[in-house]
Amino acid sequence: MIKGKAIIEIEDKDKEAEIIYKAILPEVESSPSDRSKTIAEVDKEKLKIVVNSKDASSFRASIGSYMRWIRLSYKIKEGLK
């Protein structure tokens, strides 16, 4: 069985790391599957997301989901300008 681990780090000086953290936190806290676990933390200007998965399918799905949520957060912020 293939296991996966990914670390996504986002550095931003405009406090966007904090905004993205707050946007994805509900998803981190309520994972629909025990096949993938995620930890998210923010420290000043840096967001760190760690994804651990038990298999390749859940790994791909988790990474894709978090990347879409991050991209959506940026798009919403840009639309508010």
N, C-alpha and C positions, 0 to 999 in steps of 0.2 A: 504494500500500500504506500502510495506517495503522500507525504505530509508537506505542508507549506507554511512558511513564515515570511511575512513582509513587514517592513517598517516604512511608513510614509511620514516624511517630515516636511512641514510647510513653515517657512519663515516669512514674516510680513511685518513691516514697521507701522502699518496703518491699523493695528489692532484687529485685522481680519482673522488672524489665527484664533482669537478669542470668540469672534462671531461664528466662525465655522465650527469650532468646538461645541458651542451652545446649540448649533443647528443639528449636528450629528449625534449629540449625546443621547437623545431618546432611542435612536437606533442601536447605539452601543449597549445601552442598559436593557434592551428588550430583544435580544437576538432570537430569531425564530427557530434556530437549530442549535443543537449541542455539538454539531460537527465543526463549527467554527466559533472561535472566541476572539473578541476584540477588546483592546484596552486603548483608551484615548486620554491624553493629558495635554495641558497647555501650560506654558511657562513664559510669561511676558509676550514675546514676539514669535514664539515657536509652538506649533502644534505637532504632536507626535501621535501617530496611530499605529498600533501593533496588531497585526492579524495573524492568528495561529489557526491552522485548519488541519483536520484529520485526513482529508483526501483532496485530490486535485480539483474535483468539481466544486466543492464548497469553497476552496481557496479562490478559484477564478470568480465565482459568484460574489464572494465577499469583497474582493479587491475591486471588481467592477462596480458594485453598489456604492462603496465609499468614494470612488473616484467620480461617479455621477453626482452624488450628493455634494461633494466639494465643488465640482464645476457648476452645479445649479446655484450654490451659495454665491459664487462669484458673479454669475449672470444676474441674479436678483439684485445684488449690490450695485452692479453697473446700471441696471434699469432704474434704480432709485436716484441716480445722479441727475 
